[in-house]
Amino acid sequence: MRSSRELVSAGLSDAGIRIGLEIHCQLTNLRTKLFCGCPADYRSSPPNTHICPICMGLPGSLPSPNRRAIEDGVAVAIALNSEISKRMTFFRKNYFYPDLPKNFQISQYDGGGGVPLAKGGFLSIEGGKRIRIRRIQIEEDPAKLAYEGTIDDSTATLVDNNRAGIALLEIVTEPDMEDPREARAFLEKLRGILECLGVSNGELEGAMRCDANISLGGGTRVEIKNISSFKEVERALAFEITRQRQLLSRDIKVRRETRHWDEVRKITVSLRAKEEEEDYRYFPEPDIVPIEITEDFIEEIRRRLPELPDQKKERYIRQFGLKEHNAELISSDNALSRLFEECVKMGGDPIEVSNWLVGDLISFTRELGMELTDPRVSPRKIVELVNLIRSGSISTKIAKEVLMESLRSDESPEEIVRKRGLLKISDEALLQRVIEEVFEENEEAVKEALRDEEVVNFLIGQVMKKTRGKADPKLTYEIIKRELGKLL
Ligand SMILES: [Zn+2]
C-alpha cells in the first residue's frame, strides 16, 4: 500500500488523502436495549426471540430511555474531550430499508433543532496527532441482515430483529486521517478507551462497525459502509484509494456515492448514489422528552472514570521511564497494560518487561493465534524470563525460544531452561576448550581475524553454533580476543 506522500510524489494527487470515520459502537455492557426491557445480550439467542412492541415500534408502545446508556455515552464523551450537551433530544430518522421494520430509527440529529449527546473533542493517535471528533450521539441499532454468500449473489436477505433497539453510540470524526493506517490506529485507540471505560467489548462480533468516507486531492467524497473489523477498514480504504486514483489518472470523475466493502472479494462495490440528509426525513421523536444533563451528573461520572489510556501512557513514561512507543502501545491495549502492571507488581524490571511485551510477546501470540488474555500468557512467565536474562543465566537469543516454548506449553521459563539444559555457558574453562576447537577448524579465518574485526564475529558465530547459542557472548568475545592476542 502506498502512503499519501508517495501518491503526491507520483503526481496523482495534489492535496492528498482525507479520511473521516463514522463508528457505531454497541454499548455491550447494558443489560437491556436502549428503549425497552428486552435483553441486550442477543448473540447467544435464536433469531427474533428478543422483541417486544416497543423495539418493534408497534402503535401505542412507549419507548423509555435507558439511564445507564446515557451514563455510558457521557463517560465516552468525557474521555474524548467532547463538549456534552446540557439538554439533548431524540429524533426519528425515517427511511425504508429491510433492517428497519418500524420504518424509523430513534436517533439524534445535529440540526433542525436537534441536539446530540456531545460535540467536538479529539483523540490523539501515536505521534501525538489529534483526530478531531465532530459529534457523539446515542441511537438504536437497526436489525441485523444476513446474506447467503455475498451481498451481490445472495438470493435472500434474512432479518434478525434481536439486534433492533440495542443501544449504539455513534462517533463521527472530522476527515483528519491522511492514511488508512491512521484510520486503523484511531480505531484501535478508540476501542482501547471504550474497553477501559467498560462500556463496550470490541471483541464481540459486530460490536464496533465503521463507515469511512474518503476523498483524494480535494475531490468527491465516497462513503464505504458497514466495515466490520479494523483490518478490513484499512484494506477497504487502501482499495478505494487505488480505485479512485486509477479513475483520476484516466480523467474520469469520481462519483459521489455509497459503496459496500465486500469482505469476500476484497473490493468495494457501488450500493447507491449518496442520499442527501433530507431523504431521511428527520423529525423530533414525539414520545421522548428532551433529557437534561446536569453539571452534577457529568461530574459524578467524571469522578468514577478509570485511568484512561493517555493518562496511563504519561504515567508509564514518568513512573517507569518507558519509551514513548512502548508506553503508547501498552497503554492503548487493556489486556497488555494489565499484563504489564502485573509483571511490574511481581518485581519484573519495567523497561525489560515492556520491551518483551511490545516485541516478541505480541508477535509470538499473533503467530500462535492466542489472545493476550489466554491463561498461558501469564505475568509470572514474563517476569521469570526477564529475570533469567538479567541474571545472565540465558542469552537473549535463547530467551526468545524459551518464551515461544512457554507460550505453547504450560511450562514456566525456568522449567524449560532446566529441562532442556539451556543455561548460558559462563564456565571459562569450558568455553576455552570450545574456542580452541573452533580455532583449529578455522585456521584461515583465525589469520584474517588478526586484522579484521568482522571475522572475529564469524568466530563468535562458530562458538555459538557449537554451543547451540548457549555461550555467554561477552565472555566468548573476551576469550577469543585474548587467544588472538597470543598469536600476534
Ligand atoms: Zn424490546
Boltz pocket constraint, residues with backbone or C-beta under 6 A from the ligand:
constraints:
  - pocket:
      binder: B
      contacts: [[A, 33], [A, 36], [A, 37], [A, 38], [A, 50], [A, 51], [A, 52], [A, 53], [A, 54], [A, 55], [A, 56], [A, 164], [A, 165]]
      max_distance: 6.0
